[in-house]
Amino acid sequence: MKRNILVLLFFCVLIHSRTHAQTVIQTEALVVGAGTGGTAAALQLARSGVQTLVVEPTNMMGGMLTAAAVSCTDGNHALPSGMWEEFRQALYKHYGKNNLGSGWVSNLCFEPKVADSIFKAWAKNEKKLQVRYGFYPHRAIVTKNRITGVVFINEQKQSFQVNAKIVIDATDLGDVFAMAGAAYDVGTDDPLVSLEKEAVKKTDIIQDLTWAAVLKDYGTGSDRSIQKPLGYNAKEYYCSNTNVPCDDKPWNGDAKKMLDYGKLPNNKYMLNWPAHGNDYYLNVVEKKPIDRLKEWKVAQDHTLGFIYFLQQELGWKHIGLAEDEVNKGMALIPYHREGRRVQGVVRFNINHIKQPYQFNLYRTGISVGDYPVDHHHAKYPGKVPSLQFPPIPSFNIPLGALIPATIDGLIVCDKGISVTNIANGTTRLQPVVFLTGQAAGVLASLSIQQNKQPRQIQVQQVQDRLLALKTYIVPFVDVLPQDASWKAVQKLGALGILRGKGIPEAWANRTYFYPDSKIGYLELIRNIEQLLGAELKVARKVESIFVLDYDVEEIAEAINRHIEKVANIAPRKPVDGPPVKMDILTKKEIANRLYNLVLYWDRFVVDLEGNCKIQ
């Protein structure tokens, strides 16, 4: 009898344990984090027909643009690219106007809750997309250098596991690739490693973070004063509204420019002020994601102190936390400017940006940016090595920067892509991250659909899909997607056959294609020969002679013959056509003609390092 009771108890315990076993979810693609890049990646995956699950710690989609309340964006205003442009048009539609440059820091300022509503509406329309909120990545499942899943946990210690064919790390600080065992960097770089003259020495110093807030003007006469924060020290904020010495007392001049920096629609303000404002140094990179919550409180208190200062010292008691916004005005997460940076198949450095045509990585571009290098180090409690930030043109991010060097099944798409510390100062900007996320979604969908690892997907397959989505792969600012020549210009630009000129232009750098300009015959031939790695069999002409209609016909035929020979394709019989004109062609006209006349563009294969071969 006793034995029977024990057996019964055993089976009861067994059944109970199985009933309460960790839930395991199967999906095709897993996106960890619905931040800026993760939102774009998840949406693109679902639109590509891939079953996708995105797991996000907060209750919002959009990350820096929403949960972090950084809703005045920097960069890419003149590059209406892909899903970023779709987002921008959605904002214009919501507000009923095409100019959202209310804050002088940005051409695009909006309420975080509005952006969140747009992203959630898009997600709701995607039958292949599911979003789960409130869970943090806890552990990566790795087998033979391939990630196959991630375990998630919430504050109540509930957990579940997701298995997927492809995992995208869209976390702010690179948590998943670190859990998976990928090599990575944190802080400044050794110049011998980064190969940049601007690099200083290896340290673990990262940029300041900011705990942003959304304030609202409740009208003259109202008092929205917050409680005085513990440890409040007014002197920390004395210099927030001026560059003149103000150690003894706050400067009492007109400081409204400080608020107008992030002026939002509907009488709101983004409080994200770097100079003696709410920037704060806090390095929690190596903390477990769920353990950072307690660490963040000091940064939150610092921002509350700044708000109290604005109200009590500067007299703006009528301006208080926007109670109808994210977390009643206080951001849910900090604005991390940098964290871990994965060591990828390629490492994008500042030299690739300054002089793209001296390297080949520009051929592998999948997203674009135009912001200068910008680092925040004012709040570090010590001496930061003197960093020099060179002027740069606009640039494109190479596909190989999204792929870890040693871990399969994994794509990185947020600030943790494979770049140097210096380059991170521009690749971290949110329009760039958003577009990189979209490219990650394209790469992941191709990987799943072709049953290949991300590193095995041809660069130009990714680029072709992006171009079909009106997404720039090279940052030519003067040929827009609505131009009938845009695709031809982008593809020939990516191959380096027709090149642009990059020009640093303060806070909006440019690369101009100059579509109506002319190009010398020999210059065009040299560009093609550099791509082919072989001499192009055409008649040589004088350098000063511009390219004619006749020349384009001859060059296209020479390219076709070369590809036929290398790829062992049966030669075509010459086709007689109408007489060829002798008109001088513009670069845009050349792009169109060459693109239409070369029959074998699909035979060009560019690897992740930008080397080209014919197959």
N, C-alpha and C positions, 0 to 999 in steps of 0.2 A: 504494500500500500504506500509506504513511505517512498519507495523507489518510483512508483507511478506518479506521485505528486512532484518529485524532483524533475522527472522527464517532462511533465506538463509545464512546470515553471520554465524549464530551459526553452521549450518551444515558444512560450509566451514572450520571453525576453528576445528570442531570435526574431519573432514576427514584429515586435516593437522596434527593434533596431533597424530592421529593413524598412519599416514604415517611415522611420525618421532618418533614413539615409539621405546623404546629400543629393539634391536634385542635379541631374545632368541634362543639359540642353544641347541638342545638335543643331548646327546651322552651317550654311556654306561660308559666310563671312562674319567675323566678329570684329567690331570696332570698339576699342576701349577708350571711352571718353567722347562725349558729345560736345567737345569744345569747338573752336573755329574750324580746325582742320578735320576733326572727326565728324562734324555735322555735314560738311561738304562730301567727305568720303562715303559716309553712309547713304546719303541721298543719291550720289552717283552710282553706287553699287546697286541700290534698289531699282533705279531707272534703267540699269543695264540688265535687269532680269535676274539678279542674284539675291537669294534669300539672305537677309542681313539682320543681325542683332547688334544694337549699340547699347552699351552699359555706361551710365553716367552717374557720378556721385551726387550731383545737385538735382534740382527739379526743373532745370532749364536746358535748352539747347542753344548753342552758340558760344559758350565759354567766355572768352575775353570780351566779346561783343555784348554779352547779356549778363551772365552770372558774375562776372568780374566788373561789370558796369563801365567798361572802357568803350563808350559808344560814340566817340569822335575818332574816326579812323584816319591814319596817316598813310599816304602813298597811293599810287595806281589810279589817280583820278583821270589821267589822260589815256589809260589803257583799259578800255571797256571789255574785259575779258571774261568769257565763260559764265560760270555760276555766280561769280562776284558781281558781274554786271546784272544778272538776273535778280540778285538780292537788292542791288541799288535801285533798279527799276521798280521793284516791289515797294521799297521805301518811298520813292517818288509818288507812286500811285496812292499809297496810304495817306501821305500828307498833302496830296494834291498840288505838288509843285516839283520842279526839277532842280531846285537849288536848296540844298540843306547845309550850306556853309555858314550856319549861324554862329558857330564858334570859330574864332580866328585861327585856331590850331589846325583846322580840318575843313575839307570841302564836303564832308559827309558826317553830320551830327544827328543823332536820333535817340529816342528813348529805348532803353534796354528791353522793356516789356514789349515794345512793338516788334523789335527784331525777334524776340523769343516767339511771339505769336506767328510771325511769318514762317520761321523754321518749323514750328510744330504743325502748322497748316500744311506745309509741303510734306512733312513726314506722314501725316495722316492720310494723304492722298496716295501713298506708296504702299501697295498691298504686300510687297516683299520686305517691308521694313518694320521692325519692332524696336521700341525703345524701352529700356528698363532703368528707372531712376533709383537713386539712394544707395548704390553699391560701389565699393572701391576695389580695385584689383589687389589681390592678396598673394597669389602664387601663380607662376606660369607652369604649364605642363609641357615638358620638353623630352623628346625621344630622339636620340642620335642626331643632335644639333638641329632638330626641327621642332618648332613650337606647334603644338596641336590643340592647345586650349588654355584657358585661364580660370582660376578660382576667384570668386568675388565674395566680399564680406561687407556687412553693414554695421552700423553702430550698435545694434542689438545682437551682434555676433551671429546673425543668420548668414548662411552662405549657400552658394550654388556654383556649379562648374559649367562652363560652356566649351564644347569641342567644336572646332571649325577647321575648314580647309586652309583658310588664310586668316591671320590675325593682323589687324592694323593698330599700332600703338599711336593713339592720338592724345596721350596724356601730356600735360604741360611740362612735366619734368623727366619724361622718358622712363616711366616706372616699369613698363612691360618688358622692354628690351633688356633692362637691367636684371629683372627677375629671370629672364630667359638665359642669362649668362653672356650676352653680347658685350664686347669690349666697348668702352665709351670714355669720353673726356668730360671733365668739369673744370670750369675756371679758365684762366689765361693759358696760352700755349707756349711751349718751347719753340723758338724760331727755327731750330734745326728740324723740328717735326712739322710745323705748319708751313715752312718754306716762305714765310712772309717777313720782310724787313721791318714791318710795323709791330710784329710780335715782340714781347718783352722777355718774359721768363715764365716757367711753369709755376702757377699758384692755384689754390682752390677758391680764389675770390670770384664771386659772381656779381652780377649787377643787382642794384637795389630793386626791391619789389615795391609795389604800391597797393595799399588797400583803398580802392576808389569808393566813392559814394555819389549818390544822386541827390542833389539839393533842389529845393523848390522855393520860389518867391511867393510867399503867402500874402503879400500886400503890406504897404506901409501901415504901421500901427499895430500889427500882429506881433506876437512874441512866441517864437518857436525855439526858445533856448533849450538846450539839452542840459542834463545834469553834468556838473563838473567832474571829469574823469579822474580816477585815482592816479596820483603821481603827475598831475598836470603841471607843466612848466612852460609858461608863456614865452620865455626867452627862446625856446626851440623854434618858434615860428616868427620871431621878430623880423627877420630878413625876407619873409615870404613874398612881400609885395614891392621890393625895391632891390637895386644892386648897390645902393650907397651904404656906407657903414651904419649899422643900426643895432649895435650890441647892447645899448643901455635902455632903449625903449623902441616900441614898434613905430615904423614910419607912418605918419598920419596923412599921407597924400591920398589921392584918388586911386584906390586899389581895385576898382571894378574890372579893370583889364584882366585881373587874376581870375575872376569868375567867368568873364566873357571868353576866356581861353577855351572852355568847354561848354559854351552856351548851347542848350538843347531846345527843341520845340516845346511849347506849352509852359513857358516860364520855368524851365528846369535847367540845372547846371551839372555837368560832370565834374566832380572834384578829383582831379588827377594832376596835381600841381607839383612839379619836381623841385623847384628851388625853395628849400627850407619849408616845404609844405608837407605832403603826406607820403613822399618816398621814405622807405625804411629798409635798413639792411637786415636781412634774416636769411640764413642759409639752412634750409630744411630739406635739401635735395636728397640726402641719404636716409631720411626718416621714412618709415612705412607710411603709405598714403593716409591711412586712417589715423595715424598717430600725429599727423601735422595739425590737426584741428586745435589742440591745446596750444601748440607752439605759435599759431597765428594770432593769438589774442593780443600780444604786445603790439603788432602792426595795426590791428583794429583799434586799440586804445590810442595809438598815435594819431590816427585819422580822427577819432572822436575829439582828441585834444585840439586838433587843427580847426575843426568845426566850432568848438567852444571858443577858440581864439577869434575866429571870424565874427562870431556873434557878440562876444563880450568886449574884445579889445578894439575891433574895427566897427562895431555898432550895427552889424547886420543881423539883428535879432529876428527880423521878419523873414530871413532866409533859413530854412531848416530842412531836415531830412524829408525827402519826398515819400510820403507814406503810401502812395499808390504805385510805388515802384518796387523793383527787386528787393526783397528782404526789408521792406519799409525804408528804403534808401541806402542801406549799407550793403555793399557787395557781399555775395556769398563766398567768393574765393578771391585770393589776391591776384594782382596782375604780376605774374612771374615773367621777367624779361629773359631769363635763361635758366637752364637746368643742366641735365645731362645731354651730351651730344654723341650720338652713336658713331662708332667707327664703321663707315660704310664701304661699299664696293669702291666708291671714289670719295674723296674729301674735297669739298668746295672751299676754296680759299680766296682771299682778297685779290690775288694776282689774276685769277680767272675772271674776276669782275672788271678789274682795271684794264686788262688787255686780252679780251676774249679770243682774238684771232691768233694769238701766239700759242694757244692751246686748242684742243679739240672738243672740250666739254660742251661748248656752246651748241654743238650739233645734237646734243641729247636733251635739250631744254624741254621742260614740261610745265613751267609756271614762270611768271615774270614779276619783277619788282623795280621800283624806281626811287626808293627812299635812300638818303645818305646813311653812312655808318653812324649810329647813335648809341652810346653807352651811358648808363647812369651809375655813378660810383660815389656820389657826394656823401652818402650816409655810412660808408664803411668805417668802422671804428679803428682805423689804423691807416697806414700809408699804402695807397694803391700805386702799383707801377705806372709810370707815365706812358699812357697809350696815345699813339698818333693815328688819327683817322684820315686816310687820304680821300681826296675827292674822287668820286666814282661816277660812271655812267649808269644807265639802267642795265638790267641783266636778266638772264634766265637761270633757273635752278636745274641742275643736271639730274636725270632720272636715277642714276646710281647713288645719289645722296640719300635716297629713300630706302635703300636696301642694305641691311646689315651685312658686314663682310663674312660672318661665320654662321649666322642663324638662318635657316630656311623657314618658309611658311609665315614670314613676318615682314611687314612694311611699316615704315615710320613716316609720319606726315605732319607733325606739329613742330615746335621749336627744337625738338631733339634730332632733326635730320643731321646728316654727316656734313658739318661745316666747321670751320675754325671759329675761335672765339671772336676774332675781329669781324669776320663775315656775318656772324650771328647778329651783329648790330644792325643789319639791314634785312636779313632773311626772316627775322622774327616778326616783322610787321604783319598785321592781321590780313590785309588783302592778299599778301604773298602766301601766308599760311592757308588761307581759304582755298586759293587756287592749287596749292600743293596738295591739299586734301582731296580736291576733285581729281587731280592726276593720280593720287594713290588709289582712289576708287576705280578709276579706269584700269590701272595696272592690276589691281586685285581681281577685277572681273575677268580680264583676259587670262590671268593665271588660273582661275577656277574653270573657265570655259574651255581652256586648252589643256587642263590637267598638267600644268607646268609650274615650276617654281618662278617667283617673280624675276629672279636674275636671268631666267631663260627666255623671257618675253622680249621680242625685238623692239628696240627703241621706236622705230618708225610706226609700228602698229599702235603703240600708245599715242604717238603724236598725231597719227591719222584720225584716231577717235576724238582726240582733243580738238583738232581743227574742225571736225564735223560739228562740234559743240561750240564753235566760235570762240575757242580758247587760244590765246596767244602762246606760241612756243618760242618766238623771238620777239623782243620788245620794240619793234618798229612802230613808233608813235604816230607816224604820218601816213599810214595806210590802214584804214579802219576796217573792221569785219564786214561792214555793209558794202565795201568796195568789191566789185566783181573780180578784181585781181588779187584780193587779199590772200586766198589760199595758195596761189602760185608764189606770191611774194614770200609768204611764211615758209613754204617748203624749200624754195631755192635759197632763202636766207638761212634756214637751219642747216643746209648742206654747205653753206659758205660760198656758193657759186656767185650770188649777188649779196653784197655786204652793206652794213650800215655804218654810221659814224656815231660813236657814243660821246656825249657831252655832259659833264657835270653841270647841273643847273640848280644850285642851292638845295631846296627841299623837294624838288621834283625833277630828278635827272632824266635825261632823254637819250634815246638812240634813234637817229633819223635815217630813214632809207633813202630819202630824196627821190621820190618816184618819177619826177619829171626831169631829172638830170640825165646826162649821158655818161657812158662808161667807155674807156679805151678798149680796143680789141684785144690787145695783148694782156691787159689786166684781167679781162674776163677769161681768157685762155689759161692764165696762170692759176686762177681760182679753181677752174675745173680740173686742171692737172694736179693741183694739190689734193683735191678730193679723190681723184682716181689713183694717185700714186704712180702715174704713168704719163708719158707724152701723148698728147692728143694730136692725131694725124690730120692737121689742117695747114693750109697755106699761111705762112707767116707774113704779117704786115707791119707797117710802121706804127709805133706806139701811139702817136697822136691821132690816128684814124679811129673815129668812133664806130660803133657797131651798126651795121646796116641790116636791112631785111635779108639780103643775100647771105650775109655772114651768119645770121641765126640759123638759116636753113642748113648751111654747110656745117656749123658747129653741132647742130642736132644730129645730123647724119653721122658725123664723126663719133659722137657719143654712142649712138645706136650700134655702129660697127664695132666699137671697142667692147661694148657689153656683149654683143653676139659672139665675139671672139673669146672673151674671158669665160663666159657662161656656157660656151659650146652650143650656141643656138644657131640653127640653120640660117644663113644669110638671106635677107629679103631681096627680092628683085627691085631695082630702082623704079620709082613711080614717077611718070611724067606728069607735071602739073603746069599751071599757068605761069607765065613769066614772073620772076621774082622782082619786086621793086627794089630800088636802091636808096630808099629813104633811111635817114638816121633815126634809130629807135631810142626811146627813153628806157630807163631801167625797168619801169613797170611793163612797158611793151615787150621788152626782152623776156621778162619773167613769164608773161603769158604765152609768148611764142614758144619758148623753150619747153615750158611745162606741157604744152599741147603736142609738140613735135617729138619729144623723146618718148619712145614706146615702152621703155623698160625701167621706169623709176622704181618699181617694186623689187628690182634686182639689187639695188643699193641696200646694203645692210650695215648699219652703224652700231657698233658695240657700245657698252656702257662707258667706256673711256673715250668715246668719240672717234675711234678709228673706223674707217670705211672700207668695205670690200664688196666685191660683186659675186653673187651666187646664182 
